[in-house]
Each structure stands twice: as structure tokens, then as C-alpha cells.
């Protein structure tokens, strides 16, 4: 009765990706308190194949800091804005 069994391989794979998210007390921040309006929260980028989400978040933050100013203007738009500032 010495039957031989074929060898078997046991394995496992794990994937872990911690993301840091700025927390306020409204988000369960552990007593950090509400942050002032002049503090902007920048969360880590999510896993995507494009930067569309990151650009949209950057544009929203930029609009809060510089309302009415073009976000990443083209060269022509930038020169038009600077011409308008010089005339003022």
C-alpha cells in the first residue's frame, strides 16, 4: 500500500493599497475638529488609468483659491488675461 500522490502546491496572493483621506470631525476624524475654510483637503489619487479625476479635483480646489481665474489656460488665454491686467 505505498501509493504515491502527485505533489500539490498551495499558494495565496494578497493586494493591499491603503489610501490616506483627510478627515474632519464630520467624517469621523477622531476629535480633530472642523477645519477652517482656508484649509483645503487633498486626498490621495484613486487607482485609475487616467488623471481625469485628479485634474477635476485640482480644478475644484483651484476655483476655491482663485475664483474667476482660468484653470490651466492655453498660451493664448494666459496672454489675454495678462493683457487685461496690464490695462487695469
C-alpha positions in Angstrom: 0.0 0.0 0.0 2.6 2.7 -0.7 0.6 4.6 -3.3 2.3 7.9 -4.2 0.2 11.1 -4.6 1.2 13.8 -7.0 2.6 16.8 -5.3 0.3 19.8 -4.8 1.1 23.5 -4.4 -0.8 25.7 -2.1 -0.5 29.5 -2.5 -2.3 32.7 -1.9 -2.0 36.3 -3.1 -3.0 39.5 -1.3 -3.2 43.0 -2.6 -3.4 45.9 -0.2 -3.5 49.6 -1.1 -4.0 52.0 1.8 -5.4 55.4 0.9 -5.0 58.4 3.1 -8.1 60.6 3.3 -8.2 63.9 5.2 -10.7 63.5 8.0 -12.7 66.1 9.8 -14.9 65.5 12.8 -17.9 65.3 10.4 -16.1 62.3 8.7 -15.2 60.6 12.0 -11.8 62.3 12.3 -11.3 61.2 15.9 -11.7 64.6 17.6 -9.7 66.6 15.1 -12.5 69.2 14.9 -13.7 71.0 11.9 -11.0 72.5 9.8 -11.2 76.2 8.8 -12.4 77.3 5.4 -8.9 78.3 4.3 -7.6 74.7 4.7 -8.1 72.6 1.6 -8.1 68.8 1.8 -6.2 66.9 -0.9 -6.9 63.1 -0.8 -4.6 60.6 -2.4 -5.4 59.8 -6.0 -7.6 56.7 -6.6 -6.4 53.9 -8.9 -7.3 54.9 -12.4 -5.7 54.6 -15.8 -6.2 58.4 -16.5 -5.7 61.5 -14.5 -9.2 62.8 -15.1 -10.3 62.6 -11.5 -7.2 64.2 -10.2 -7.5 67.1 -12.7 -11.2 67.6 -11.8 -10.3 67.7 -8.0 -7.4 70.1 -8.7 -9.7 72.3 -10.7 -12.3 72.4 -7.9 -9.6 73.4 -5.4 -8.1 76.0 -7.7 -11.6 77.5 -8.1 -11.9 77.9 -4.3 -8.5 79.6 -4.1 -8.7 81.7 -7.2 -12.3 82.3 -8.2 -12.8 83.6 -11.7 -9.3 82.7 -12.9 -8.9 80.2 -15.7 -7.5 76.8 -14.6 -4.6 75.7 -16.8 -5.2 78.3 -19.5 -3.9 77.9 -23.0 -1.0 80.2 -24.0 -3.4 82.5 -25.8 -5.8 82.7 -22.8 -2.9 83.4 -20.5 -1.6 86.2 -22.7 -5.2 87.7 -23.0 -5.5 87.7 -19.2 -2.1 89.3 -18.7 -3.0 92.0 -21.3 -6.2 92.7 -19.4 -4.3 93.0 -16.1 -1.8 95.5 -17.6 -4.6 97.7 -18.9 -6.2 97.9 -15.5 
